[in-house]
Amino acid sequence: MAVSFETTGHEAARQLVDGLVDMMGGTQPGSASASPDRSGGISSNFHISEDGTRVFNYSEWTDEAAHQRVVDTSLQEGGAVMKLIASIPGVTPLGFKRYVAPRGLVRR
């Protein structure tokens, strides 16, 4: 899954990334260690553009249903994550898109 944000610069971008990572306690939402009854999160990687105007979050999930459970619970309008995002001046969510990985590469 890929999530994008527009930001007004490095400070806003850094506040967003730090705030989200702190909110999640450094653990991928939906992972077995974060919520044993709703496993499914694998990883989440945040990237800030060199000019600080975009933040990109690439997260991996075991399947679409696992991600949808988090969208339906934790990411609803008025929820903690959305409140955090709204509280940071200069951050505009651009939405998310799901992708399916039909193949992958592994270093051996």
N, CA, C and O atoms as a GROMACS GRO file, in nm:
protein
  432
    1MET      N    1   0.084  -0.115   0.000
    1MET     CA    2   0.000   0.000   0.000
    1MET      C    3   0.090   0.123   0.000
    1MET      O    4   0.192   0.126   0.068
    2ALA      N    5   0.050   0.223  -0.076
    2ALA     CA    6   0.127   0.346  -0.085
    2ALA      C    7   0.040   0.464  -0.044
    2ALA      O    8  -0.070   0.483  -0.097
    3VAL      N    9   0.090   0.544   0.050
    3VAL     CA   10   0.020   0.663   0.098
    3VAL      C   11   0.108   0.784   0.069
    3VAL      O   12   0.229   0.780   0.091
    4SER      N   13   0.047   0.891   0.020
    4SER     CA   14   0.123   1.012  -0.011
    4SER      C   15   0.066   1.133   0.062
    4SER      O   16  -0.055   1.142   0.086
    5PHE      N   17   0.155   1.224   0.096
    5PHE     CA   18   0.118   1.351   0.160
    5PHE      C   19   0.194   1.463   0.091
    5PHE      O   20   0.308   1.445   0.050
    6GLU      N   21   0.131   1.577   0.080
    6GLU     CA   22   0.199   1.698   0.037
    6GLU      C   23   0.234   1.775   0.164
    6GLU      O   24   0.152   1.786   0.255
    7THR      N   25   0.355   1.827   0.170
    7THR     CA   26   0.398   1.903   0.288
    7THR      C   27   0.463   2.034   0.243
    7THR      O   28   0.509   2.048   0.130
    8THR      N   29   0.465   2.130   0.335
    8THR     CA   30   0.519   2.263   0.302
    8THR      C   31   0.669   2.273   0.323
    8THR      O   32   0.726   2.380   0.302
    9GLY      N   33   0.733   2.167   0.363
    9GLY     CA   34   0.877   2.169   0.382
    9GLY      C   35   0.923   2.060   0.476
    9GLY      O   36   0.844   1.979   0.525
   10HIS      N   37   1.053   2.060   0.500
   10HIS     CA   38   1.114   1.955   0.581
   10HIS      C   39   1.057   1.947   0.723
   10HIS      O   40   1.040   1.838   0.777
   11GLU      N   41   1.029   2.062   0.783
   11GLU     CA   42   0.979   2.061   0.921
   11GLU      C   43   0.843   1.990   0.930
   11GLU      O   44   0.824   1.905   1.017
   12ALA      N   45   0.752   2.024   0.841
   12ALA     CA   46   0.620   1.959   0.842
   12ALA      C   47   0.633   1.810   0.809
   12ALA      O   48   0.567   1.726   0.871
   13ALA      N   49   0.717   1.778   0.712
   13ALA     CA   50   0.737   1.638   0.674
   13ALA      C   51   0.792   1.557   0.792
   13ALA      O   52   0.745   1.446   0.819
   14ARG      N   53   0.890   1.613   0.859
   14ARG     CA   54   0.951   1.543   0.972
   14ARG      C   55   0.853   1.528   1.088
   14ARG      O   56   0.850   1.424   1.153
   15GLN      N   57   0.774   1.632   1.115
   15GLN     CA   58   0.672   1.622   1.221
   15GLN      C   59   0.573   1.511   1.190
   15GLN      O   60   0.532   1.437   1.280
   16LEU      N   61   0.534   1.500   1.064
   16LEU     CA   62   0.439   1.396   1.025
   16LEU      C   63   0.499   1.257   1.047
   16LEU      O   64   0.437   1.173   1.112
   17VAL      N   65   0.616   1.234   0.994
   17VAL     CA   66   0.678   1.102   1.007
   17VAL      C   67   0.705   1.069   1.153
   17VAL      O   68   0.670   0.961   1.200
   18ASP      N   69   0.766   1.160   1.226
   18ASP     CA   70   0.795   1.135   1.367
   18ASP      C   71   0.667   1.112   1.447
   18ASP      O   72   0.662   1.023   1.531
   19GLY      N   73   0.565   1.192   1.420
   19GLY     CA   74   0.438   1.177   1.491
   19GLY      C   75   0.372   1.042   1.466
   19GLY      O   76   0.322   0.978   1.558
   20LEU      N   77   0.373   0.998   1.340
   20LEU     CA   78   0.312   0.868   1.308
   20LEU      C   79   0.391   0.753   1.369
   20LEU      O   80   0.332   0.660   1.425
   21VAL      N   81   0.522   0.758   1.358
   21VAL     CA   82   0.605   0.651   1.415
   21VAL      C   83   0.589   0.647   1.567
   21VAL      O   84   0.575   0.539   1.625
   22ASP      N   85   0.590   0.764   1.632
   22ASP     CA   86   0.571   0.769   1.777
   22ASP      C   87   0.433   0.718   1.817
   22ASP      O   88   0.420   0.643   1.914
   23MET      N   89   0.330   0.757   1.742
   23MET     CA   90   0.194   0.714   1.772
   23MET      C   91   0.180   0.562   1.766
   23MET      O   92   0.109   0.502   1.847
   24MET      N   93   0.250   0.502   1.671
   24MET     CA   94   0.242   0.357   1.654
   24MET      C   95   0.341   0.283   1.744
   24MET      O   96   0.347   0.160   1.743
   25GLY      N   97   0.416   0.358   1.822
   25GLY     CA   98   0.512   0.294   1.911
   25GLY      C   99   0.622   0.220   1.838
   25GLY      O  100   0.682   0.127   1.892
   26GLY      N  101   0.649   0.263   1.715
   26GLY     CA  102   0.754   0.200   1.637
   26GLY      C  103   0.718   0.062   1.584
   26GLY      O  104   0.805  -0.011   1.538
   27THR      N  105   0.589   0.026   1.592
   27THR     CA  106   0.544  -0.106   1.547
   27THR      C  107   0.440  -0.092   1.437
   27THR      O  108   0.349  -0.010   1.448
   28GLN      N  109   0.453  -0.171   1.334
   28GLN     CA  110   0.358  -0.169   1.222
   28GLN      C  111   0.217  -0.197   1.272
   28GLN      O  112   0.195  -0.300   1.337
   29PRO      N  113   0.119  -0.109   1.243
   29PRO     CA  114  -0.019  -0.136   1.283
   29PRO      C  115  -0.068  -0.267   1.224
   29PRO      O  116  -0.043  -0.297   1.107
   30GLY      N  117  -0.136  -0.345   1.304
   30GLY     CA  118  -0.188  -0.472   1.257
   30GLY      C  119  -0.091  -0.588   1.268
   30GLY      O  120  -0.127  -0.702   1.241
   31SER      N  121   0.033  -0.560   1.310
   31SER     CA  122   0.128  -0.669   1.325
   31SER      C  123   0.091  -0.751   1.448
   31SER      O  124   0.019  -0.704   1.535
   32ALA      N  125   0.139  -0.872   1.454
   32ALA     CA  126   0.105  -0.961   1.565
   32ALA      C  127   0.148  -0.901   1.699
   32ALA      O  128   0.078  -0.919   1.799
   33SER      N  129   0.262  -0.831   1.702
   33SER     CA  130   0.306  -0.772   1.828
   33SER      C  131   0.225  -0.650   1.868
   33SER      O  132   0.215  -0.618   1.986
   34ALA      N  133   0.166  -0.580   1.768
   34ALA     CA  134   0.086  -0.462   1.798
   34ALA      C  135  -0.056  -0.500   1.838
   34ALA      O  136  -0.116  -0.436   1.924
   35SER      N  137  -0.110  -0.602   1.776
   35SER     CA  138  -0.247  -0.645   1.805
   35SER      C  139  -0.260  -0.792   1.770
   35SER      O  140  -0.293  -0.826   1.656
   36PRO      N  141  -0.234  -0.881   1.867
   36PRO     CA  142  -0.234  -1.025   1.841
   36PRO      C  143  -0.361  -1.078   1.776
   36PRO      O  144  -0.357  -1.179   1.705
   37ASP      N  145  -0.473  -1.014   1.800
   37ASP     CA  146  -0.597  -1.062   1.741
   37ASP      C  147  -0.617  -1.016   1.596
   37ASP      O  148  -0.709  -1.064   1.529
   38ARG      N  149  -0.532  -0.925   1.547
   38ARG     CA  150  -0.548  -0.875   1.411
   38ARG      C  151  -0.414  -0.869   1.339
   38ARG      O  152  -0.372  -0.761   1.297
   39SER      N  153  -0.348  -0.980   1.326
   39SER     CA  154  -0.218  -0.976   1.259
   39SER      C  155  -0.237  -0.947   1.110
   39SER      O  156  -0.346  -0.965   1.056
   40GLY      N  157  -0.133  -0.903   1.047
   40GLY     CA  158  -0.139  -0.873   0.904
   40GLY      C  159  -0.042  -0.768   0.859
   40GLY      O  160  -0.004  -0.766   0.741
   41GLY      N  161   0.002  -0.678   0.948
   41GLY     CA  162   0.099  -0.578   0.909
   41GLY      C  163   0.238  -0.638   0.903
   41GLY      O  164   0.276  -0.715   0.991
   42ILE      N  165   0.312  -0.602   0.800
   42ILE     CA  166   0.449  -0.655   0.785
   42ILE      C  167   0.551  -0.544   0.809
   42ILE      O  168   0.640  -0.559   0.892
   43SER      N  169   0.540  -0.433   0.736
   43SER     CA  170   0.636  -0.323   0.752
   43SER      C  171   0.576  -0.193   0.701
   43SER      O  172   0.478  -0.193   0.627
   44SER      N  173   0.637  -0.084   0.742
   44SER     CA  174   0.598   0.048   0.694
   44SER      C  175   0.725   0.130   0.680
   44SER      O  176   0.805   0.140   0.773
   45ASN      N  177   0.743   0.189   0.563
   45ASN     CA  178   0.865   0.265   0.533
   45ASN      C  179   0.827   0.404   0.487
   45ASN      O  180   0.754   0.421   0.389
   46PHE      N  181   0.878   0.505   0.558
   46PHE     CA  182   0.847   0.644   0.526
   46PHE      C  183   0.963   0.705   0.449
   46PHE      O  184   1.079   0.683   0.481
   47HIS      N  185   0.929   0.783   0.347
   47HIS     CA  186   1.029   0.851   0.264
   47HIS      C  187   0.989   0.998   0.253
   47HIS      O  188   0.873   1.029   0.225
   48ILE      N  189   1.086   1.087   0.273
   48ILE     CA  190   1.064   1.230   0.257
   48ILE      C  191   1.141   1.274   0.133
   48ILE      O  192   1.259   1.242   0.118
   49SER      N  193   1.073   1.348   0.044
   49SER     CA  194   1.142   1.396  -0.077
   49SER      C  195   1.257   1.489  -0.038
   49SER      O  196   1.257   1.548   0.070
   50GLU      N  197   1.353   1.499  -0.126
   50GLU     CA  198   1.470   1.581  -0.097
   50GLU      C  199   1.434   1.727  -0.069
   50GLU      O  200   1.500   1.792   0.012
   51ASP      N  201   1.330   1.777  -0.135
   51ASP     CA  202   1.291   1.916  -0.112
   51ASP      C  203   1.190   1.931   0.002
   51ASP      O  204   1.150   2.043   0.035
   52GLY      N  205   1.149   1.820   0.064
   52GLY     CA  206   1.060   1.824   0.179
   52GLY      C  207   0.913   1.848   0.146
   52GLY      O  208   0.833   1.872   0.237
   53THR      N  209   0.876   1.843   0.019
   53THR     CA  210   0.738   1.874  -0.018
   53THR      C  211   0.647   1.751  -0.030
   53THR      O  212   0.527   1.766  -0.054
   54ARG      N  213   0.701   1.634  -0.012
   54ARG     CA  214   0.621   1.512  -0.020
   54ARG      C  215   0.671   1.410   0.083
   54ARG      O  216   0.790   1.400   0.111
   55VAL      N  217   0.574   1.335   0.136
   55VAL     CA  218   0.605   1.220   0.220
   55VAL      C  219   0.536   1.101   0.156
   55VAL      O  220   0.418   1.109   0.119
   56PHE      N  221   0.608   0.992   0.145
   56PHE     CA  222   0.556   0.870   0.085
   56PHE      C  223   0.573   0.757   0.186
   56PHE      O  224   0.682   0.738   0.240
   57ASN      N  225   0.466   0.684   0.212
   57ASN     CA  226   0.472   0.571   0.304
   57ASN      C  227   0.439   0.445   0.225
   57ASN      O  228   0.330   0.432   0.170
   58TYR      N  229   0.535   0.354   0.221
   58TYR     CA  230   0.513   0.225   0.155
   58TYR      C  231   0.501   0.122   0.266
   58TYR      O  232   0.597   0.095   0.338
   59SER      N  233   0.383   0.063   0.278
   59SER     CA  234   0.365  -0.038   0.382
   59SER      C  235   0.323  -0.170   0.319
   59SER      O  236   0.256  -0.174   0.216
   60GLU      N  237   0.364  -0.278   0.384
   60GLU     CA  238   0.332  -0.412   0.335
   60GLU      C  239   0.242  -0.484   0.433
   60GLU      O  240   0.257  -0.472   0.554
   61TRP      N  241   0.147  -0.557   0.378
   61TRP     CA  242   0.047  -0.631   0.455
   61TRP      C  243   0.038  -0.772   0.402
   61TRP      O  244   0.070  -0.798   0.286
   62THR      N  245  -0.004  -0.864   0.486
   62THR     CA  246  -0.016  -1.002   0.442
   62THR      C  247  -0.121  -1.018   0.333
   62THR      O  248  -0.106  -1.101   0.244
   63ASP      N  249  -0.226  -0.938   0.339
   63ASP     CA  250  -0.330  -0.942   0.237
   63ASP      C  251  -0.416  -0.816   0.245
   63ASP      O  252  -0.404  -0.738   0.339
   64GLU      N  253  -0.503  -0.798   0.147
   64GLU     CA  254  -0.589  -0.680   0.141
   64GLU      C  255  -0.681  -0.671   0.263
   64GLU      O  256  -0.705  -0.562   0.314
   65ALA      N  257  -0.733  -0.785   0.308
   65ALA     CA  258  -0.825  -0.785   0.423
   65ALA      C  259  -0.758  -0.732   0.549
   65ALA      O  260  -0.820  -0.661   0.627
   66ALA      N  261  -0.631  -0.767   0.570
   66ALA     CA  262  -0.559  -0.718   0.688
   66ALA      C  263  -0.547  -0.566   0.684
   66ALA      O  264  -0.568  -0.500   0.786
   67HIS      N  265  -0.513  -0.513   0.568
   67HIS     CA  266  -0.504  -0.367   0.556
   67HIS      C  267  -0.641  -0.302   0.573
   67HIS      O  268  -0.653  -0.199   0.639
   68GLN      N  269  -0.743  -0.361   0.515
   68GLN     CA  270  -0.877  -0.304   0.524
   68GLN      C  271  -0.927  -0.298   0.668
   68GLN      O  272  -0.998  -0.205   0.704
   69ARG      N  273  -0.889  -0.396   0.750
   69ARG     CA  274  -0.928  -0.392   0.891
   69ARG      C  275  -0.873  -0.268   0.960
   69ARG      O  276  -0.943  -0.206   1.039
   70VAL      N  277  -0.749  -0.232   0.930
   70VAL     CA  278  -0.688  -0.114   0.991
   70VAL      C  279  -0.753   0.013   0.935
   70VAL      O  280  -0.778   0.108   1.010
   71VAL      N  281  -0.780   0.016   0.805
   71VAL     CA  282  -0.848   0.132   0.745
   71VAL      C  283  -0.984   0.152   0.810
   71VAL      O  284  -1.021   0.264   0.841
   72ASP      N  285  -1.057   0.043   0.831
   72ASP     CA  286  -1.193   0.051   0.887
   72ASP      C  287  -1.196   0.086   1.035
   72ASP      O  288  -1.299   0.130   1.086
   73THR      N  289  -1.085   0.069   1.104
   73THR     CA  290  -1.084   0.096   1.248
   73THR      C  291  -0.996   0.217   1.282
   73THR      O  292  -1.047   0.318   1.329
   74SER      N  293  -0.868   0.207   1.260
   74SER     CA  294  -0.772   0.309   1.305
   74SER      C  295  -0.764   0.432   1.216
   74SER      O  296  -0.723   0.539   1.262
   75LEU      N  297  -0.804   0.420   1.092
   75LEU     CA  298  -0.782   0.531   0.999
   75LEU      C  299  -0.909   0.605   0.960
   75LEU      O  300  -0.912   0.673   0.857
   76GLN      N  301  -1.011   0.592   1.039
   76GLN     CA  302  -1.137   0.661   1.011
   76GLN      C  303  -1.125   0.810   1.043
   76GLN      O  304  -1.047   0.850   1.129
   77GLU      N  305  -1.202   0.891   0.973
   77GLU     CA  306  -1.208   1.035   1.000
   77GLU      C  307  -1.242   1.057   1.147
   77GLU      O  308  -1.336   0.996   1.198
   78GLY      N  309  -1.167   1.142   1.215
   78GLY     CA  310  -1.189   1.168   1.356
   78GLY      C  311  -1.111   1.074   1.447
   78GLY      O  312  -1.110   1.094   1.568
   79GLY      N  313  -1.046   0.973   1.389
   79GLY     CA  314  -0.964   0.882   1.467
   79GLY      C  315  -0.830   0.945   1.502
   79GLY      O  316  -0.797   1.052   1.453
   80ALA      N  317  -0.755   0.878   1.585
   80ALA     CA  318  -0.628   0.932   1.635
   80ALA      C  319  -0.530   0.966   1.522
   80ALA      O  320  -0.465   1.070   1.526
   81VAL      N  321  -0.519   0.879   1.424
   81VAL     CA  322  -0.423   0.903   1.316
   81VAL      C  323  -0.464   1.026   1.236
   81VAL      O  324  -0.381   1.112   1.206
   82MET      N  325  -0.592   1.034   1.201
   82MET     CA  326  -0.639   1.148   1.122
   82MET      C  327  -0.632   1.278   1.201
   82MET      O  328  -0.605   1.384   1.144
   83LYS      N  329  -0.655   1.270   1.332
   83LYS     CA  330  -0.641   1.390   1.416
   83LYS      C  331  -0.497   1.438   1.419
   83LYS      O  332  -0.471   1.558   1.412
   84LEU      N  333  -0.404   1.344   1.429
   84LEU     CA  334  -0.262   1.382   1.428
   84LEU      C  335  -0.227   1.452   1.298
   84LEU      O  336  -0.166   1.558   1.298
   85ILE      N  337  -0.266   1.391   1.188
   85ILE     CA  338  -0.235   1.449   1.057
   85ILE      C  339  -0.293   1.590   1.046
   85ILE      O  340  -0.226   1.682   0.999
   86ALA      N  341  -0.418   1.606   1.088
   86ALA     CA  342  -0.484   1.738   1.081
   86ALA      C  343  -0.418   1.841   1.173
   86ALA      O  344  -0.429   1.961   1.149
   87SER      N  345  -0.351   1.795   1.278
   87SER     CA  346  -0.292   1.888   1.374
   87SER      C  347  -0.157   1.944   1.330
   87SER      O  348  -0.104   2.036   1.393
   88ILE      N  349  -0.101   1.892   1.224
   88ILE     CA  350   0.031   1.938   1.178
   88ILE      C  351   0.012   2.038   1.064
   88ILE      O  352  -0.034   2.000   0.956
   89PRO      N  353   0.046   2.164   1.089
   89PRO     CA  354   0.032   2.264   0.982
   89PRO      C  355   0.120   2.229   0.862
   89PRO      O  356   0.234   2.186   0.878
   90GLY      N  357   0.065   2.247   0.744
   90GLY     CA  358   0.143   2.224   0.623
   90GLY      C  359   0.142   2.082   0.572
   90GLY      O  360   0.225   2.045   0.489
   91VAL      N  361   0.048   1.998   0.621
   91VAL     CA  362   0.039   1.860   0.575
   91VAL      C  363  -0.098   1.838   0.510
   91VAL      O  364  -0.201   1.866   0.571
   92THR      N  365  -0.097   1.788   0.387
   92THR     CA  366  -0.220   1.756   0.315
   92THR      C  367  -0.214   1.611   0.270
   92THR      O  368  -0.128   1.575   0.189
   93PRO      N  369  -0.306   1.526   0.320
   93PRO     CA  370  -0.308   1.387   0.273
   93PRO      C  371  -0.351   1.383   0.126
   93PRO      O  372  -0.443   1.453   0.086
   94LEU      N  373  -0.284   1.301   0.048
   94LEU     CA  374  -0.317   1.286  -0.094
   94LEU      C  375  -0.385   1.152  -0.123
   94LEU      O  376  -0.418   1.124  -0.238
   95GLY      N  377  -0.405   1.070  -0.020
   95GLY     CA  378  -0.473   0.943  -0.039
   95GLY      C  379  -0.379   0.824  -0.045
   95GLY      O  380  -0.257   0.838  -0.032
   96PHE      N  381  -0.439   0.707  -0.065
   96PHE     CA  382  -0.358   0.586  -0.074
   96PHE      C  383  -0.405   0.500  -0.190
   96PHE      O  384  -0.515   0.516  -0.242
   97LYS      N  385  -0.319   0.408  -0.230
   97LYS     CA  386  -0.349   0.314  -0.337
   97LYS      C  387  -0.290   0.179  -0.298
   97LYS      O  388  -0.176   0.170  -0.252
   98ARG      N  389  -0.369   0.075  -0.317
   98ARG     CA  390  -0.321  -0.061  -0.292
   98ARG      C  391  -0.260  -0.119  -0.418
   98ARG      O  392  -0.306  -0.095  -0.529
   99TYR      N  393  -0.155  -0.196  -0.397
   99TYR     CA  394  -0.090  -0.267  -0.506
   99TYR      C  395  -0.079  -0.413  -0.467
   99TYR      O  396  -0.069  -0.446  -0.349
  100VAL      N  397  -0.080  -0.501  -0.567
  100VAL     CA  398  -0.061  -0.643  -0.545
  100VAL      C  399   0.076  -0.681  -0.601
  100VAL      O  400   0.110  -0.644  -0.713
  101ALA      N  401   0.153  -0.754  -0.523
  101ALA     CA  402   0.286  -0.794  -0.566
  101ALA      C  403   0.280  -0.937  -0.620
  101ALA      O  404   0.281  -1.033  -0.542
  102PRO      N  405   0.275  -0.952  -0.751
  102PRO     CA  406   0.264  -1.087  -0.806
  102PRO      C  407   0.395  -1.166  -0.799
  102PRO      O  408   0.393  -1.289  -0.804
  103ARG      N  409   0.508  -1.096  -0.787
  103ARG     CA  410   0.638  -1.162  -0.776
  103ARG      C  411   0.731  -1.074  -0.697
  103ARG      O  412   0.706  -0.954  -0.682
  104GLY      N  413   0.838  -1.131  -0.648
  104GLY     CA  414   0.937  -1.054  -0.574
  104GLY      C  415   1.075  -1.112  -0.588
  104GLY      O  416   1.092  -1.222  -0.641
  105LEU      N  417   1.172  -1.039  -0.542
  105LEU     CA  418   1.312  -1.082  -0.545
  105LEU      C  419   1.363  -1.090  -0.403
  105LEU      O  420   1.327  -1.010  -0.317
  106VAL      N  421   1.448  -1.188  -0.380
  106VAL     CA  422   1.510  -1.206  -0.249
  106VAL      C  423   1.659  -1.220  -0.268
  106VAL      O  424   1.704  -1.296  -0.354
  107ARG      N  425   1.737  -1.148  -0.189
  107ARG     CA  426   1.882  -1.158  -0.197
  107ARG      C  427   1.925  -1.289  -0.136
  107ARG      O  428   1.878  -1.327  -0.028
  108ARG      N  429   2.013  -1.359  -0.203
  108ARG     CA  430   2.064  -1.489  -0.151
  108ARG      C  431   2.211  -1.484  -0.128
  108ARG      O  432   2.270  -1.583  -0.085
   0.00000   0.00000   0.00000
